[in-house]
Amino acid sequence: MSAEPHPTLPPVRLPADAELARDALVAPLFARAVRLARWAGPDTRVEVGGELVADQLPDAVAALGLDTSDADSAVYASQAWRVAVDTGLVDVTEPEEDGADGSEGESAEAQSGTAVPGEDLALVTGGAPGDVLDLWLAALDTVLADAAVPDLDDLVDALDAGGEIDFDQLDWNPRREADFLDGVLANLYLLTVAEGGAADRPVPLPVLAASMVVPDGMGDPTDAVLEQVSDAMMRLDDQFRQLEPIGLVEYQPVDEALMAESEEPGDVGAGAYGGDEEDVSRYGMVRLTPLGRYGVRARMLEAGVEAPAVGDLTDKGADALLDGVSRYPEGAAQAEIEQWLAGRELPTAVAELLAAARGDDEGAPLRRLRCQQALAPAGPEAEPAVRAVLDDPELGGLARVWLAERGVADVPAPDGAMVFWLTVDTIAAQLAADGETEELPLLMESLTAHHAGFFDRVWRVEHPATAYVLEAMGRLHPDKKAAKEARKAAFKARSRQN
């Protein structure tokens, strides 16, 4: 999988390995592969490449309990057998090439290879959940490789006079097709894990197709681009049909009536852009399953993409936790913090968090914000550790806020220096967490309204982010007079720092 599109991704929330392994075992294609591996025996014969010989397919279909009169059943059996061989659920001994040993008169049975259950089959029932998931990932590789191959009719049309595939006529590049499918899955994954993204909701197929085709910043797509979107949708429709049986996605296919209604090549793409929500569902809807999220993430990690999961930091120290969740969306950060706290004695954990929140580096304000978030649900057990930092210049304000919120009566009032330092730290943390949001000007207005002569005093605050915060206030403060005062104060703070 290409590592280029999204070098850093939001954290994904995954079920436990045991639950994912159960999902893998009931995925239709993987379950069929397991059944065929158990069926394989001394009478099973294979061709070069490990494929079942043609007259064995009816027996394989019957072993799967499929309808032997249905032509598709042989296709399902062949796919399942290929997965069983590629994953090591079946061990095959391929036949020698015809005539290699001078025995051209041998029977078909003598010229066939053999197949037996593989050693890895025992992992299905006797292995750990991780063993099952490794087998499923190997199966996924096989299915993705098959999905990147052109339609059989296209392959037949591209045969030259000698019976070889003319790849120039086919316009098929295996690496390009694999990269395209990986890119689609990466975009689907990003839409799924992004804060406020698709989550468990299905994604319209046109959205995925457009994400691979429409240039960034383009307004209304041109007819040529819409035709490319249509072509991509048709490719993806076929590919997601192949990926659904392995448990990667849940897929609602494109309504075939749309193709009959379309008169021009770009009509499908144009309709997908212009239709209402109900119409869009006719153009295909796809959702990554929890197992699918696991699978796409595993491929990204293998490719060197940073794709964190909630729970990755559970066994790390408080410093790693706060640094890690500083890059997470708020909801994912809260979930990670809760898992981290769940396995620790609260008083000790609180003391570790407070110690890790100290610092005057660029990331320190956001670490303190996440520390405050971590302490929010803590009860009376945390009070001694919080009280211990009341006199700390960097944590004293945070400690006072926490104690005051719990109605503690003997909280010492902060001095002016601490109040202004905490104000700068708070705004710096918000800027680092969410950027220049619509809510930030209101926070700035609220903070400055409570302190007469705010800008005359704040530029002297000994905080590394003072000038940066004042410059942001000069841009964002809703009161024009206050914004002008902020810009003047920022100039003084910057001069003082220099």
C-alpha positions as CSV (number, residue, x, y, z in Angstrom):
1,M,0.0,0.0,0.0
2,S,1.4,3.4,-0.9
3,A,2.4,5.5,2.0
4,E,2.1,8.9,0.2
5,P,-1.5,10.0,0.4
6,H,-1.9,10.4,4.2
7,P,1.4,10.2,6.1
8,T,-0.4,10.8,9.5
9,L,-3.9,9.7,10.2
10,P,-6.4,10.2,13.1
11,P,-6.5,7.2,15.5
12,V,-9.0,4.5,14.7
13,R,-11.1,2.7,17.3
14,L,-11.0,-1.0,16.9
15,P,-12.7,-3.9,18.7
16,A,-10.5,-6.4,20.6
17,D,-8.5,-8.9,18.6
18,A,-10.8,-11.7,19.7
19,E,-13.9,-10.0,18.3
20,L,-12.0,-9.2,15.0
21,A,-10.9,-12.8,14.7
22,R,-14.5,-14.0,15.1
23,D,-15.5,-11.6,12.3
24,A,-12.7,-13.0,10.1
25,L,-13.9,-16.6,10.7
26,V,-17.4,-15.8,9.6
27,A,-16.4,-13.7,6.5
28,P,-18.0,-15.8,3.7
29,L,-14.9,-16.2,1.5
30,F,-12.5,-17.0,4.4
31,A,-15.0,-19.5,5.9
32,R,-15.2,-21.2,2.5
33,A,-11.4,-21.4,2.3
34,V,-11.3,-23.0,5.7
35,R,-14.0,-25.6,4.7
36,L,-12.1,-26.5,1.5
37,A,-8.9,-26.9,3.4
38,R,-10.6,-29.4,5.7
39,W,-12.0,-31.1,2.6
40,A,-8.6,-31.5,0.9
41,G,-7.2,-35.0,1.0
42,P,-5.4,-37.8,-0.9
43,D,-7.9,-37.7,-3.8
44,T,-7.6,-33.9,-4.3
45,R,-5.8,-33.1,-7.6
46,V,-4.4,-29.8,-8.7
47,E,-2.8,-28.3,-11.8
48,V,0.3,-26.2,-12.2
49,G,-0.1,-23.1,-10.0
50,G,-2.1,-25.1,-7.4
51,E,-5.6,-24.6,-9.0
52,L,-8.0,-27.5,-8.7
53,V,-8.4,-29.6,-11.8
54,A,-11.7,-29.0,-13.6
55,D,-13.4,-32.2,-12.7
56,Q,-12.7,-31.6,-9.0
57,L,-14.7,-28.4,-8.9
58,P,-18.1,-30.0,-8.6
59,D,-16.9,-31.9,-5.5
60,A,-15.5,-28.6,-4.1
61,V,-18.9,-26.9,-4.7
62,A,-20.7,-29.7,-3.0
63,A,-18.2,-29.6,0.0
64,L,-19.2,-25.9,0.4
65,G,-22.9,-26.7,0.3
66,L,-23.4,-24.5,-2.8
67,D,-25.9,-25.1,-5.6
68,T,-24.1,-27.4,-8.1
69,S,-26.4,-26.2,-10.9
70,D,-25.5,-22.5,-10.4
71,A,-22.6,-21.5,-12.6
72,D,-21.4,-19.0,-10.0
73,S,-20.9,-21.7,-7.5
74,A,-17.8,-22.9,-9.4
75,V,-16.4,-19.4,-9.3
76,Y,-16.9,-19.2,-5.5
77,A,-15.2,-22.5,-5.0
78,S,-12.3,-21.5,-7.2
79,Q,-11.9,-18.2,-5.3
80,A,-12.0,-20.0,-1.9
81,W,-9.5,-22.6,-3.1
82,R,-7.1,-19.9,-4.2
83,V,-7.4,-18.2,-0.8
84,A,-6.8,-21.5,1.0
85,V,-3.6,-22.2,-1.0
86,D,-2.3,-18.6,-0.8
87,T,-2.8,-18.4,3.0
88,G,-1.2,-21.8,3.7
89,L,-4.5,-23.4,4.8
90,V,-3.7,-25.9,2.1
91,D,-0.3,-27.4,1.1
92,V,0.0,-28.3,-2.6
93,T,2.5,-30.3,-4.5
94,E,2.3,-29.1,-8.1
95,P,2.6,-31.6,-11.0
96,E,5.7,-31.7,-13.1
97,E,5.5,-30.0,-16.5
98,D,4.1,-32.3,-19.2
99,G,6.7,-34.6,-20.5
100,A,9.4,-33.4,-18.1
101,D,10.1,-37.0,-17.0
102,G,9.4,-38.6,-20.4
103,S,6.1,-40.1,-19.3
104,E,3.7,-38.5,-21.7
105,G,1.4,-41.5,-21.6
106,E,0.6,-41.2,-18.0
107,S,-3.1,-40.8,-16.9
108,A,-4.5,-37.4,-15.9
109,E,-4.4,-38.5,-12.3
110,A,-0.7,-39.4,-12.5
111,Q,0.1,-36.0,-14.1
112,S,-1.8,-34.0,-11.5
113,G,-0.4,-32.5,-8.3
114,T,-1.8,-33.2,-4.8
115,A,-3.2,-31.1,-2.0
116,V,-3.5,-31.7,1.7
117,P,-4.5,-29.6,4.7
118,G,-1.7,-27.2,5.7
119,E,-0.1,-26.8,9.1
120,D,-1.7,-23.3,9.4
121,L,-5.2,-24.8,9.3
122,A,-4.8,-25.8,13.0
123,L,-4.4,-22.1,13.8
124,V,-8.1,-21.5,12.9
125,T,-9.3,-23.4,16.0
126,G,-6.1,-23.7,18.1
127,G,-4.3,-20.4,17.5
128,A,-4.5,-17.1,19.2
129,P,-6.8,-14.3,17.7
130,G,-3.6,-12.7,16.2
131,D,-2.9,-16.0,14.3
132,V,-6.4,-16.0,12.8
133,L,-6.0,-12.3,11.9
134,D,-2.7,-13.0,10.2
135,L,-4.3,-15.7,8.1
136,W,-7.1,-13.3,7.2
137,L,-4.7,-10.6,6.2
138,A,-3.0,-13.0,3.9
139,A,-6.4,-13.8,2.4
140,L,-7.0,-10.1,2.0
141,D,-3.8,-9.7,0.0
142,T,-5.1,-12.4,-2.4
143,V,-8.5,-10.8,-2.8
144,L,-7.0,-7.3,-3.4
145,A,-4.7,-8.7,-6.0
146,D,-7.6,-10.4,-7.8
147,A,-9.7,-7.2,-7.6
148,A,-7.0,-5.2,-9.4
149,V,-7.2,-7.6,-12.4
150,P,-9.4,-6.4,-15.3
151,D,-12.7,-8.0,-16.1
152,L,-12.4,-11.4,-17.9
153,D,-14.1,-10.0,-21.0
154,D,-11.5,-7.2,-21.3
155,L,-8.8,-9.8,-21.0
156,V,-10.3,-11.9,-23.8
157,D,-10.6,-8.8,-26.0
158,A,-7.0,-8.0,-25.4
159,L,-5.6,-11.4,-26.6
160,D,-3.4,-11.1,-29.6
161,A,-3.1,-13.6,-32.5
162,G,-0.7,-15.7,-30.5
163,G,-3.0,-16.0,-27.6
164,E,-0.9,-13.6,-25.4
165,I,-2.4,-10.6,-23.6
166,D,-1.7,-7.3,-25.4
167,F,-1.2,-5.1,-22.4
168,D,-0.9,-1.9,-24.6
169,Q,-4.4,-2.6,-26.0
170,L,-5.7,-3.5,-22.5
171,D,-4.3,-0.3,-21.0
172,W,-3.7,-2.2,-17.8
173,N,-0.7,-1.6,-15.5
174,P,-0.8,-4.0,-12.5
175,R,1.1,-1.7,-10.2
176,R,-1.0,1.3,-11.2
177,E,-4.2,-0.6,-10.6
178,A,-3.1,-1.9,-7.2
179,D,-2.0,1.7,-6.2
180,F,-5.4,3.0,-7.3
181,L,-7.3,0.5,-5.2
182,D,-5.0,1.2,-2.2
183,G,-5.6,4.9,-2.6
184,V,-9.3,4.4,-2.6
185,L,-9.1,2.3,0.6
186,A,-6.9,4.9,2.2
187,N,-9.4,7.6,1.4
188,L,-12.3,5.5,2.7
189,Y,-10.3,4.8,5.8
190,L,-9.6,8.5,6.3
191,L,-13.3,9.4,5.8
192,T,-14.1,6.7,8.4
193,V,-11.7,7.7,11.2
194,A,-11.7,11.5,10.8
195,E,-13.4,13.3,13.7
196,G,-16.8,14.2,12.4
197,G,-16.3,11.9,9.5
198,A,-18.3,8.9,8.2
199,A,-17.6,6.7,11.2
200,D,-20.1,3.8,10.8
201,R,-22.1,5.6,8.1
202,P,-21.7,4.4,4.5
203,V,-19.8,6.6,2.0
204,P,-21.4,7.3,-1.4
205,L,-19.4,5.6,-4.2
206,P,-19.2,8.9,-6.2
207,V,-17.4,10.6,-3.2
208,L,-14.7,7.9,-3.3
209,A,-14.4,8.1,-7.1
210,A,-14.2,11.8,-7.1
211,S,-11.5,11.8,-4.4
212,M,-9.3,9.9,-6.8
213,V,-10.2,11.8,-9.9
214,V,-11.3,15.4,-9.3
215,P,-8.4,17.8,-8.8
216,D,-8.2,19.7,-5.5
217,G,-9.8,23.1,-5.7
218,M,-11.9,22.3,-8.8
219,G,-15.4,23.8,-8.6
220,D,-17.9,22.3,-11.0
221,P,-16.2,19.3,-12.7
222,T,-15.8,19.4,-16.5
223,D,-17.5,16.9,-18.7
224,A,-14.2,15.1,-19.1
225,V,-13.7,14.9,-15.4
226,L,-17.3,13.6,-14.9
227,E,-16.6,10.9,-17.5
228,Q,-13.5,9.9,-15.5
229,V,-15.6,9.8,-12.3
230,S,-18.1,7.5,-14.1
231,D,-15.3,5.2,-15.2
232,A,-13.8,5.1,-11.7
233,M,-17.3,4.3,-10.2
234,M,-17.7,1.4,-12.5
235,R,-14.3,0.0,-11.6
236,L,-15.0,0.4,-7.9
237,D,-18.4,-1.1,-8.2
238,D,-16.8,-4.3,-9.5
239,Q,-14.0,-4.2,-7.0
240,F,-16.2,-3.7,-3.9
241,R,-18.4,-6.6,-5.0
242,Q,-15.2,-8.7,-4.8
243,L,-14.0,-7.3,-1.5
244,E,-17.3,-7.7,0.4
245,P,-17.1,-11.5,0.8
246,I,-13.8,-11.3,2.6
247,G,-15.4,-9.0,5.2
248,L,-13.5,-5.8,4.3
249,V,-16.6,-3.8,3.4
250,E,-20.3,-3.7,3.4
251,Y,-21.4,-2.6,0.0
252,Q,-24.6,-1.5,-1.7
253,P,-23.9,-1.9,-5.4
254,V,-24.7,0.6,-8.1
255,D,-28.3,0.4,-9.3
256,E,-28.0,-1.4,-12.7
257,A,-31.0,0.6,-14.0
258,L,-28.8,3.7,-13.9
259,M,-26.7,2.3,-16.7
260,A,-29.7,1.8,-18.9
261,E,-30.9,5.3,-18.2
262,S,-27.4,6.9,-19.0
263,E,-27.0,8.1,-22.6
264,E,-23.5,9.6,-22.4
265,P,-20.3,8.3,-20.8
266,G,-20.3,11.0,-18.2
267,D,-24.0,10.8,-17.3
268,V,-23.5,8.5,-14.3
269,G,-20.9,10.9,-12.8
270,A,-23.1,14.0,-13.5
271,G,-26.1,12.3,-11.9
272,A,-24.1,11.4,-8.8
273,Y,-23.0,15.0,-8.4
274,G,-26.4,16.5,-8.9
275,G,-28.8,14.0,-7.2
276,D,-30.4,14.3,-3.8
277,E,-29.5,12.0,-0.9
278,E,-31.9,9.3,-1.9
279,D,-30.7,9.4,-5.5
280,V,-27.0,9.3,-4.4
281,S,-27.6,5.9,-2.7
282,R,-28.5,4.5,-6.1
283,Y,-24.9,5.1,-7.2
284,G,-23.4,2.7,-4.6
285,M,-22.7,3.0,-0.9
286,V,-19.7,1.5,0.9
287,R,-18.7,1.2,4.5
288,L,-15.5,-0.3,6.0
289,T,-16.4,-2.9,8.6
290,P,-14.5,-3.0,11.9
291,L,-12.5,-5.9,10.4
292,G,-11.9,-3.7,7.3
293,R,-10.6,-0.9,9.4
294,Y,-8.2,-3.4,11.0
295,G,-7.1,-4.7,7.6
296,V,-6.5,-1.3,5.9
297,R,-4.7,0.0,8.9
298,A,-2.4,-3.1,9.0
299,R,-1.5,-2.6,5.3
300,M,-0.8,1.1,6.0
301,L,1.5,0.3,9.0
302,E,3.3,-2.2,6.8
303,A,3.8,0.6,4.2
304,G,5.2,2.9,6.9
305,V,2.2,5.1,7.3
306,E,1.5,6.4,10.8
307,A,-1.9,5.0,11.5
308,P,-2.5,5.0,15.3
309,A,-5.3,3.2,17.1
310,V,-6.9,4.1,20.4
311,G,-5.2,1.9,23.0
312,D,-1.7,2.2,21.5
313,L,-0.5,4.3,24.4
314,T,-2.0,2.2,27.2
315,D,1.3,0.7,28.3
316,K,3.3,3.9,27.7
317,G,4.3,6.6,30.3
318,A,2.4,9.8,31.0
319,D,4.8,11.8,28.9
320,A,4.2,9.6,25.8
321,L,0.4,9.7,26.5
322,L,0.2,13.5,26.6
323,D,2.5,13.9,23.6
324,G,0.5,11.3,21.7
325,V,-3.0,12.5,22.4
326,S,-2.0,16.1,21.7
327,R,-2.2,15.1,18.0
328,Y,-5.6,13.4,18.4
329,P,-9.1,14.8,17.9
330,E,-10.7,15.5,21.3
331,G,-13.0,12.5,21.3
332,A,-10.2,10.0,20.5
333,A,-7.9,11.7,23.0
334,Q,-10.6,11.2,25.7
335,A,-11.0,7.6,24.8
336,E,-7.2,7.0,24.9
337,I,-6.8,8.8,28.2
338,E,-9.7,6.7,29.8
339,Q,-8.0,3.5,28.7
340,W,-4.6,4.7,30.1
341,L,-6.1,5.6,33.5
342,A,-8.1,2.4,33.7
343,G,-5.1,0.2,34.4
344,R,-3.4,2.5,37.0
345,E,-3.7,3.6,40.6
346,L,-5.3,7.0,40.3
347,P,-3.1,9.0,42.8
348,T,0.1,7.8,41.1
349,A,-1.3,8.3,37.6
350,V,-2.4,11.9,38.4
351,A,1.1,12.7,39.8
352,E,2.7,11.3,36.6
353,L,0.3,13.3,34.4
354,L,1.0,16.5,36.2
355,A,4.8,16.0,36.0
356,A,4.5,15.2,32.2
357,A,2.5,18.4,31.7
358,R,5.4,20.7,32.7
359,G,7.6,22.4,30.1
360,D,8.2,25.5,28.1
361,D,8.5,23.9,24.7
362,E,6.0,24.6,21.9
363,G,3.9,21.5,22.6
364,A,3.6,22.2,26.4
365,P,0.3,24.3,26.4
366,L,-1.5,21.5,24.6
367,R,0.0,18.9,26.9
368,R,-1.4,20.8,29.8
369,L,-4.8,21.1,28.1
370,R,-4.9,17.3,27.6
371,C,-3.7,16.8,31.2
372,Q,-6.7,19.0,32.4
373,Q,-8.9,16.8,30.2
374,A,-7.5,13.7,31.8
375,L,-8.1,15.0,35.3
376,A,-11.6,16.1,34.6
377,P,-13.3,12.9,35.7
378,A,-11.0,12.2,38.6
379,G,-12.5,12.0,42.1
380,P,-11.3,12.9,45.6
381,E,-8.4,10.4,45.3
382,A,-6.6,12.8,43.0
383,E,-6.8,15.8,45.3
384,P,-3.5,15.3,47.2
385,A,-1.5,15.1,43.9
386,V,-3.3,18.2,42.6
387,R,-2.7,20.2,45.8
388,A,1.0,19.3,45.6
389,V,1.4,21.6,42.5
390,L,-0.6,24.7,43.7
391,D,2.7,26.7,44.0
392,D,4.0,25.4,40.6
393,P,4.2,28.4,38.2
394,E,3.1,26.2,35.2
395,L,0.5,24.0,36.9
396,G,-0.8,26.1,39.8
397,G,-3.5,27.7,37.7
398,L,-4.6,24.3,36.4
399,A,-4.7,22.9,39.9
400,R,-6.8,25.8,41.2
401,V,-9.3,25.4,38.4
402,W,-9.7,21.7,39.1
403,L,-10.1,22.2,42.9
404,A,-12.6,25.1,42.4
405,E,-14.7,23.0,40.1
406,R,-15.1,20.5,42.9
407,G,-16.2,23.1,45.4
408,V,-13.1,22.9,47.6
409,A,-13.3,25.8,50.0
410,D,-9.7,26.5,50.9
411,V,-8.2,27.1,47.4
412,P,-5.7,30.0,47.5
413,A,-6.5,32.8,45.1
414,P,-4.0,33.1,42.2
415,D,-1.9,36.2,42.0
416,G,-2.1,38.4,38.9
417,A,1.0,36.9,37.2
418,M,-0.5,33.4,37.4
419,V,-3.9,34.6,36.0
420,F,-2.3,36.2,33.0
421,W,0.1,33.3,32.4
422,L,-2.8,30.8,32.5
423,T,-4.7,33.0,30.0
424,V,-1.8,32.9,27.5
425,D,-1.3,29.2,28.1
426,T,-5.0,28.5,27.5
427,I,-5.2,30.4,24.3
428,A,-2.0,28.8,23.0
429,A,-3.4,25.4,23.8
430,Q,-6.6,26.1,21.9
431,L,-4.7,27.4,18.9
432,A,-2.6,24.2,18.9
433,A,-5.5,21.9,19.3
434,D,-8.0,23.3,16.8
435,G,-6.5,26.3,15.1
436,E,-8.4,29.5,14.6
437,T,-11.9,28.3,15.2
438,E,-15.1,30.3,15.3
439,E,-15.3,29.8,19.1
440,L,-11.9,31.2,19.8
441,P,-12.7,34.9,19.3
442,L,-15.5,34.5,21.9
443,L,-13.1,33.0,24.4
444,M,-10.7,35.9,23.8
445,E,-13.4,38.4,24.3
446,S,-14.5,36.7,27.5
447,L,-11.0,36.6,28.9
448,T,-10.1,40.2,28.1
449,A,-13.5,41.5,29.4
450,H,-12.7,40.3,32.9
451,H,-9.4,42.2,33.3
452,A,-9.1,45.9,33.1
453,G,-5.9,47.0,31.3
454,F,-5.4,43.4,30.0
455,F,-3.1,44.3,27.1
456,D,-1.0,46.7,29.2
457,R,-0.1,43.8,31.4
458,V,-0.2,40.6,29.3
459,W,2.7,41.5,27.0
460,R,5.0,41.2,30.0
461,V,4.0,37.6,30.8
462,E,7.0,35.2,30.9
463,H,5.5,32.6,28.6
464,P,7.2,31.5,25.4
465,A,3.9,31.9,23.5
466,T,3.0,35.4,24.7
467,A,3.8,37.2,21.4
468,Y,2.2,34.4,19.3
469,V,-1.0,34.5,21.3
470,L,-1.2,38.3,21.1
471,E,-0.7,38.2,17.4
472,A,-3.6,35.8,17.1
473,M,-5.7,38.0,19.3
474,G,-4.9,40.9,17.0
475,R,-6.3,39.0,14.1
476,L,-9.3,37.3,15.8
477,H,-10.6,39.5,18.6
478,P,-14.1,40.6,17.7
479,D,-13.7,44.1,19.2
480,K,-11.7,46.2,16.8
481,K,-10.3,48.5,19.5
482,A,-9.1,45.4,21.5
483,A,-7.7,43.8,18.4
484,K,-5.6,47.0,17.8
485,E,-4.4,46.9,21.4
486,A,-3.5,43.3,21.0
487,R,-1.3,44.0,17.9
488,K,0.5,46.8,19.8
489,A,1.0,44.5,22.8
490,A,2.3,41.7,20.4
491,F,4.9,44.1,19.0
492,K,6.1,44.9,22.5
493,A,6.2,41.2,23.5
494,R,8.1,40.3,20.4
495,S,10.6,43.2,21.0
496,R,11.0,42.1,24.6
497,Q,11.7,38.5,23.6
498,N,14.3,39.6,21.0
